[in-house]
Amino acid sequence: MLRRRAALAALPVLALPAVLAGCSTDDAADDGTLEVLASFYPLQYVAQQVGGDLVSVSNLTPPAAEPHDLELSPAQVREIGEAGLVVYQSGFQEAVDEAVEAQAPEHVVDAAEFAELEAHPGTSEAESTAAAEEEHADDDGHDHGSLDPHFWLDPTRLVPVANAVAAALADADPEHAAAYAENARALEQQLMDLDGEFSAGLETCEARTLVTSHEAFGYLAERYDLTQVGIVGLDPEAEPSPARLREVGAIVEENDVSTIFTETLTSPKVADTLAQDIGVDTAVLDPLEGLSDDAEAAGGDYVSVMQDNLAALTEGLRCS
């Protein structure tokens, strides 16, 4: 979604004395770069790569925090209305959705409009039904929606988002439109190279059933011909029933699964206990909703964390 206030767009450039590098000083940081707000880490990464040194990107979600639970301060809400560009994903963070609606920022990219979200990607029909039943049974008072938001775990789905960000930046800062387009092309190549690494690494695996603590890796599974089985569905805070644990245990045994994958940012207790009970290993995957403390300390980014995920998958799925 690329929006621009009609009243401002109608003004001639000469009527805007406070112009700096194609954008008003209200949208510019102290160093003259365009201020960009991203709602959580993968979108921050895209904005940084496409904007380069022409933008200053801030993340509304603190490092190592769970983005689903984000609450915004009044100052952050005001920043959404003042930023040169806001990049977010509608339906993922309620507080951000409400702030964007209330503040009506001039330039906005909604990643949900470009990512082609699906319900239960990479999951068999039986598993989709089982996960949905579990979530309906878990009456926590939250509406988790029917579409899986974790599209960024398929790197190819970030490409159209990057192109949308480039277009929005060009609209906000026309003088540097060519630079934004060039940066978007470079990011596309980087993402396609990463996709090639995953395709090659997961092409030949003894196991193709990906058992995870919750259904965060469906787009990855769908892209690379795996079948995801989540102990719980899209809500990482849901509690699996004893019947569900028995179902997953049976799937592990029937499909010669040797590893159950836990994840960063959420407790591995249930998955660890199940793995111990049925005698299989555990390994950690990062859903990249945020950059973990360890990854940040190591100077990691989206690509390096995805490569760490690939290493864990190739070992856990016994890929040659």
C-alpha positions as CSV (number, residue, x, y, z in Angstrom):
1,M,0.0,0.0,0.0
2,L,1.7,3.2,-1.2
3,R,-0.2,6.3,0.1
4,R,0.5,10.0,-0.4
5,R,-1.5,12.9,1.0
6,A,-3.2,14.5,-2.0
7,A,-3.1,18.0,-0.6
8,L,0.7,17.8,-0.2
9,A,1.3,16.2,-3.5
10,A,-0.6,19.0,-5.2
11,L,1.8,21.7,-3.9
12,P,4.5,22.8,-6.3
13,V,8.1,22.1,-5.2
14,L,8.8,25.8,-5.0
15,A,6.1,26.2,-2.4
16,L,8.0,23.9,-0.1
17,P,11.0,25.8,1.3
18,A,11.9,23.2,3.8
19,V,13.1,20.7,1.2
20,L,16.2,18.5,1.7
21,A,17.2,15.8,-0.7
22,G,13.7,15.5,-2.0
23,C,12.0,15.2,1.3
24,S,10.7,17.7,3.9
25,T,12.7,18.2,7.1
26,D,9.8,16.8,9.0
27,D,10.7,13.4,7.4
28,A,14.4,13.8,7.7
29,A,16.8,12.7,10.5
30,D,19.3,15.1,11.9
31,D,21.9,13.9,9.3
32,G,19.5,14.6,6.4
33,T,18.6,11.0,5.8
34,L,15.0,9.9,5.4
35,E,13.5,8.5,8.6
36,V,12.0,5.1,8.1
37,L,10.1,3.1,10.7
38,A,9.8,-0.7,10.4
39,S,7.5,-2.7,12.7
40,F,9.7,-5.7,13.2
41,Y,13.1,-7.1,12.2
42,P,12.7,-8.7,8.7
43,L,11.0,-5.5,7.4
44,Q,13.8,-3.4,9.1
45,Y,16.3,-5.5,7.2
46,V,14.6,-4.9,3.9
47,A,14.3,-1.1,4.5
48,Q,18.0,-0.9,5.5
49,Q,19.1,-2.8,2.4
50,V,17.0,-0.9,0.0
51,G,17.5,2.6,1.6
52,G,21.2,2.2,2.2
53,D,23.0,5.2,3.6
54,L,20.1,7.5,2.4
55,V,17.8,6.4,5.2
56,S,17.8,6.0,8.9
57,V,15.8,2.9,9.9
58,S,14.3,2.4,13.4
59,N,12.5,-0.8,14.6
60,L,9.3,-0.4,16.6
61,T,9.9,-3.8,18.2
62,P,12.8,-3.9,20.7
63,P,15.6,-6.4,20.1
64,A,14.9,-10.0,21.2
65,A,11.2,-9.0,22.0
66,E,8.2,-11.0,20.9
67,P,6.7,-8.8,18.1
68,H,3.2,-10.3,18.6
69,D,3.0,-8.7,22.0
70,L,4.2,-5.2,21.0
71,E,2.8,-2.2,22.8
72,L,3.6,1.3,21.5
73,S,4.4,4.3,23.7
74,P,2.7,7.6,22.8
75,A,6.0,8.8,21.4
76,Q,6.2,5.8,19.1
77,V,2.6,6.4,17.9
78,R,3.5,10.0,17.1
79,E,6.7,8.9,15.2
80,I,4.5,6.7,13.0
81,G,2.7,9.8,11.8
82,E,5.9,11.8,11.3
83,A,8.1,9.2,9.6
84,G,9.2,9.5,6.0
85,L,8.1,5.9,5.5
86,V,6.4,3.3,7.6
87,V,6.9,-0.4,6.7
88,Y,4.7,-2.8,8.5
89,Q,2.5,-5.9,8.1
90,S,-1.2,-5.5,8.7
91,G,-2.8,-8.3,10.8
92,F,0.5,-9.1,12.6
93,Q,0.8,-6.5,15.3
94,E,-2.5,-5.0,16.5
95,A,-0.9,-2.0,18.1
96,V,0.9,-1.0,14.9
97,D,-2.3,-1.5,12.9
98,E,-4.2,0.8,15.2
99,A,-1.4,3.4,15.1
100,V,-1.1,3.4,11.3
101,E,-4.9,3.9,11.0
102,A,-4.9,6.7,13.6
103,Q,-1.9,8.6,12.4
104,A,-2.3,8.0,8.6
105,P,1.4,8.4,7.7
106,E,2.1,9.9,4.3
107,H,4.1,7.0,2.9
108,V,3.3,3.4,3.9
109,V,4.2,-0.1,2.7
110,D,2.0,-2.9,4.0
111,A,4.0,-6.1,3.4
112,A,0.8,-8.2,3.7
113,E,-0.3,-6.7,0.4
114,F,2.8,-8.1,-1.4
115,A,3.6,-11.4,0.3
116,E,0.7,-13.5,-0.8
117,L,-0.1,-14.8,2.6
118,E,-1.7,-18.3,2.9
119,A,-3.4,-20.4,5.6
120,H,-1.2,-23.2,6.8
121,P,1.4,-23.3,4.0
122,G,3.7,-26.3,3.9
123,T,1.2,-28.3,6.0
124,S,-0.8,-31.4,5.1
125,E,-4.6,-31.0,5.1
126,A,-4.9,-33.3,8.0
127,E,-2.3,-31.3,10.0
128,S,-4.0,-28.0,9.1
129,T,-7.3,-29.3,10.5
130,A,-5.6,-30.7,13.6
131,A,-3.8,-27.5,14.3
132,A,-6.9,-25.4,13.8
133,E,-8.9,-27.6,16.2
134,E,-6.2,-27.2,18.8
135,E,-6.2,-23.4,18.5
136,H,-10.0,-23.2,18.7
137,A,-9.9,-25.4,21.8
138,D,-7.3,-23.2,23.4
139,D,-9.7,-20.4,24.5
140,D,-7.2,-17.6,25.4
141,G,-9.4,-14.8,24.1
142,H,-7.1,-13.9,21.2
143,D,-7.9,-13.9,17.5
144,H,-4.8,-15.2,15.7
145,G,-6.3,-15.1,12.3
146,S,-6.4,-17.7,9.6
147,L,-3.4,-16.6,7.5
148,D,0.2,-17.5,8.4
149,P,2.1,-14.2,8.8
150,H,5.7,-15.7,8.7
151,F,6.2,-15.2,4.9
152,W,9.8,-13.9,5.3
153,L,11.1,-17.5,6.0
154,D,10.7,-18.0,2.3
155,P,13.3,-15.5,1.0
156,T,11.7,-15.2,-2.4
157,R,8.6,-13.6,-0.8
158,L,10.7,-10.7,0.4
159,V,11.5,-9.6,-3.1
160,P,8.1,-8.0,-3.9
161,V,8.2,-6.3,-0.5
162,A,11.7,-4.9,-1.3
163,N,10.4,-3.6,-4.7
164,A,7.4,-1.9,-2.9
165,V,9.8,-0.3,-0.4
166,A,12.0,1.0,-3.3
167,A,8.9,2.5,-4.9
168,A,7.7,4.1,-1.7
169,L,11.2,5.6,-1.0
170,A,11.3,6.9,-4.5
171,D,8.0,8.6,-4.0
172,A,9.2,10.2,-0.7
173,D,12.6,11.1,-2.0
174,P,12.5,11.3,-5.9
175,E,16.0,12.6,-6.2
176,H,17.4,9.2,-5.2
177,A,14.9,7.0,-6.9
178,A,17.6,5.3,-9.1
179,A,19.7,4.5,-6.0
180,Y,16.7,2.8,-4.3
181,A,15.9,0.8,-7.4
182,E,19.5,-0.3,-7.7
183,N,19.6,-1.3,-4.0
184,A,16.4,-3.3,-4.4
185,R,17.9,-5.2,-7.4
186,A,21.0,-6.0,-5.3
187,L,18.8,-7.3,-2.4
188,E,16.8,-9.4,-4.9
189,Q,20.0,-11.1,-6.0
190,Q,21.1,-11.7,-2.4
191,L,17.7,-13.2,-1.6
192,M,17.7,-15.4,-4.7
193,D,21.2,-16.6,-3.9
194,L,20.0,-17.5,-0.4
195,D,17.1,-19.4,-2.0
196,G,19.5,-21.3,-4.1
197,E,21.5,-22.3,-1.0
198,F,18.3,-23.7,0.6
199,S,17.2,-25.5,-2.5
200,A,20.6,-27.2,-2.9
201,G,21.0,-27.9,0.8
202,L,17.5,-29.4,1.3
203,E,17.2,-31.2,-2.0
204,T,18.3,-34.6,-0.7
205,C,17.2,-35.3,2.9
206,E,16.4,-38.6,4.6
207,A,13.5,-37.0,6.4
208,R,11.2,-34.5,4.8
209,T,8.9,-34.0,7.8
210,L,9.7,-30.8,9.7
211,V,8.4,-31.1,13.3
212,T,8.4,-27.7,15.0
213,S,7.3,-26.3,18.3
214,H,4.7,-24.2,16.5
215,E,3.7,-23.5,12.9
216,A,6.2,-20.7,12.1
217,F,8.0,-22.4,9.3
218,G,5.2,-23.2,6.8
219,Y,6.4,-21.0,4.0
220,L,9.9,-22.4,4.3
221,A,8.5,-25.9,4.2
222,E,6.3,-25.2,1.2
223,R,9.2,-23.6,-0.8
224,Y,11.6,-26.4,-0.2
225,D,9.3,-29.4,-0.4
226,L,9.1,-30.3,3.3
227,T,6.0,-31.0,5.3
228,Q,5.6,-29.0,8.5
229,V,4.1,-30.5,11.6
230,G,3.6,-28.1,14.5
231,I,3.1,-29.2,18.0
232,V,0.8,-26.2,18.2
233,G,-0.5,-24.0,15.4
234,L,0.2,-20.3,14.7
235,D,-0.1,-19.2,18.3
236,P,3.3,-19.9,20.0
237,E,1.6,-19.5,23.4
238,A,-1.0,-22.2,22.9
239,E,-0.8,-25.3,25.1
240,P,-1.1,-28.6,23.2
241,S,-3.5,-31.1,24.5
242,P,-2.3,-34.6,25.5
243,A,-4.1,-36.0,22.4
244,R,-2.1,-33.6,20.2
245,L,1.2,-34.7,21.8
246,R,0.3,-38.3,21.1
247,E,-0.5,-37.4,17.5
248,V,2.8,-35.7,17.0
249,G,4.7,-38.5,18.7
250,A,3.1,-41.0,16.3
251,I,4.0,-38.8,13.3
252,V,7.6,-38.7,14.5
253,E,7.8,-42.5,14.7
254,E,6.0,-43.1,11.4
255,N,8.2,-40.7,9.5
256,D,11.6,-41.6,11.0
257,V,12.0,-38.1,12.4
258,S,15.1,-37.8,14.5
259,T,14.9,-34.1,15.5
260,I,12.2,-31.8,16.8
261,F,12.9,-28.2,16.2
262,T,12.4,-25.6,19.0
263,E,12.9,-21.9,18.4
264,T,14.3,-18.7,19.8
265,L,12.0,-16.2,21.7
266,T,9.6,-18.9,23.0
267,S,10.0,-21.6,25.6
268,P,11.2,-24.9,24.4
269,K,9.9,-26.8,27.4
270,V,7.0,-28.7,25.7
271,A,9.1,-29.7,22.7
272,D,12.0,-30.7,24.8
273,T,9.8,-32.9,27.0
274,L,8.1,-34.5,24.0
275,A,11.5,-35.2,22.4
276,Q,12.9,-36.8,25.6
277,D,9.8,-38.9,26.0
278,I,10.0,-40.4,22.5
279,G,13.8,-40.5,22.3
280,V,14.7,-38.0,19.6
281,D,17.0,-35.0,19.5
282,T,16.1,-31.3,19.5
283,A,17.7,-28.4,17.6
284,V,16.9,-24.7,17.4
285,L,15.5,-22.8,14.5
286,D,15.1,-19.0,14.5
287,P,11.8,-17.7,13.1
288,L,13.4,-14.3,12.6
289,E,10.6,-12.3,14.1
290,G,13.3,-10.4,15.8
291,L,17.1,-10.5,15.9
292,S,18.1,-12.6,18.9
293,D,20.7,-11.2,21.4
294,D,23.2,-13.9,20.3
295,A,22.8,-13.0,16.6
296,E,23.0,-9.3,17.2
297,A,26.1,-9.8,19.4
298,A,27.7,-11.8,16.6
299,G,26.9,-9.1,14.0
300,G,24.4,-11.3,12.3
301,D,21.6,-10.3,10.0
302,Y,18.7,-11.9,8.1
303,V,20.9,-13.8,5.7
304,S,23.3,-15.1,8.3
305,V,20.5,-16.3,10.6
306,M,18.8,-18.0,7.7
307,Q,22.1,-19.7,6.9
308,D,22.2,-20.9,10.5
309,N,18.7,-22.2,10.1
310,L,19.8,-24.1,7.0
311,A,22.7,-25.7,8.8
312,A,20.4,-26.9,11.6
313,L,17.9,-28.2,9.1
314,T,20.5,-30.1,7.0
315,E,21.7,-31.8,10.2
316,G,18.3,-32.4,11.7
317,L,16.7,-33.8,8.5
318,R,19.9,-35.8,7.7
319,C,20.5,-34.1,4.3
320,S,23.4,-35.2,2.2
